[in-house]
């Protein structure tokens, strides 16, 4: 049966439920361990069939749109995400190398720097002014920072922020027991640092308990010197050897390392795996929708406003003090939202800053037209 939606809100609620159930995935990769078309040899070698991955992703989304009669949604997704000239812009399966940095976090930091350091001085700047700021003001700072990081001056450099999290996750995988018998779909190649279990492709550091417990116990210096690569094996270090491998450690890591790989040791401080930005809790069908909750709060506020207007005739100072004391946080929120709306709709003065601490509570408030 085709499920139809009366408005956009009900559609997005259903789409969110599908995402939480794991039945919809926008990523350009798919779980190879559960694909019956992939043989064990292909799983262990991680042979990326880009055409098959794209067909799988497109088919999944197309079926979802057909089942829910979402013609406009499919037209938008195909035109902006899945057609040939768009797919290559975001799908990981198109390129053999796996990115090291979190692309979203880097972009968010980039836009935040532009807004906070430059654009907050101007209200709706012209395109030529924006281009001048990017080329003359912003780009030189990145060039200087990159040159400073890639040039070895012999001075001490602070270790990157990700190494601490990497060590914690590695030690956690060392202590996590492996369920026996091992699922036959989980094929681990310790030498290449690959595993077909679901944990590895979703891991921030591309490691899992099968791989970590398949290598010899690493010394503390490992976490200070280990290098990450974009191609398997993703982690290289002389002490990183499979269990039972008595061969002498190599003096140099794998030759796949490049100058760009060395740059990943930059202490960016942008990685925070434990700070989940997406609500991944199980979907509760009995929970109120956004509109129901918002309408209920609006009704309470409007009814209380009418009650306060009735209190004016009594001129009771104690009631006024109670409202100002107990409702201080709500009044601050209301004033911050209205002040933000006034600044956004005004053509005078500086542009409203997204990261202004004084108006942080009004970040999600949209100004009325």
Number of C-alpha atoms within 10 A of each C-alpha: 6 9 11 12 13 7 8 9 13 15 16 12 13 14 15 16 18 15 15 17 13 9 12 16 14 15 13 19 18 17 14 23 21 14 11 8 10 15 13 17 10 14 22 19 16 15 12 16 12 17 10 13 20 22 11 15 18 20 12 15 20 18 12 17 19 13 13 15 16 17 11 10 13 20 14 11 16 17 14 13 19 24 13 12 10 14 18 15 11 13 18 16 21 18 11 13 12 14 12 15 13 12 10 9 12 14 11 12 13 12 11 15 13 17 18 14 12 15 20 18 15 15 16 13 12 9 9 9 11 15 12 11 15 14 10 10 14 17 11 12 10 11 10 10 10 13 10 11 16 14 8 10 9 6 6 7 12 9 14 16 16 19 16 13 16 15 15 12 18 20 16 13 18 19 11 13 10 12 7 6 6 10 9 9 16 16 20 18 16 19 14 16 24 24 26 23 22 14 15 18 18 12 12 17 18 18 22 27 21 26 24 23 20 19 19 14 16 16 10 9 9 16 16 13 14 16 18 20 22 17 15 19 16 20 19 23 19 16 19 22 21 19 12 9 10 8 8 9 13 12 9 9 16 16 8 13 16 10 8 11 14 14 12 17 21 16 16 13 9 15 17 13 12 7 7 8 7 7 9 12 8 9 14 8 8 6 9 10 12 12 11 11 11 11 11 11 12 12 11 10 12 11 11 12 12 10 11 14 9 10 13 12 8 8 9 10 10 9 14 13 11 11 13 13 11 10 12 12 10 11 14 14 17 14 13 19 21 16 15 22 18 14 17 21 13 12 11 9 11 15 20 21 18 16 13 13 10 9 18 14 14 21 15 9 13 12 14 8 6
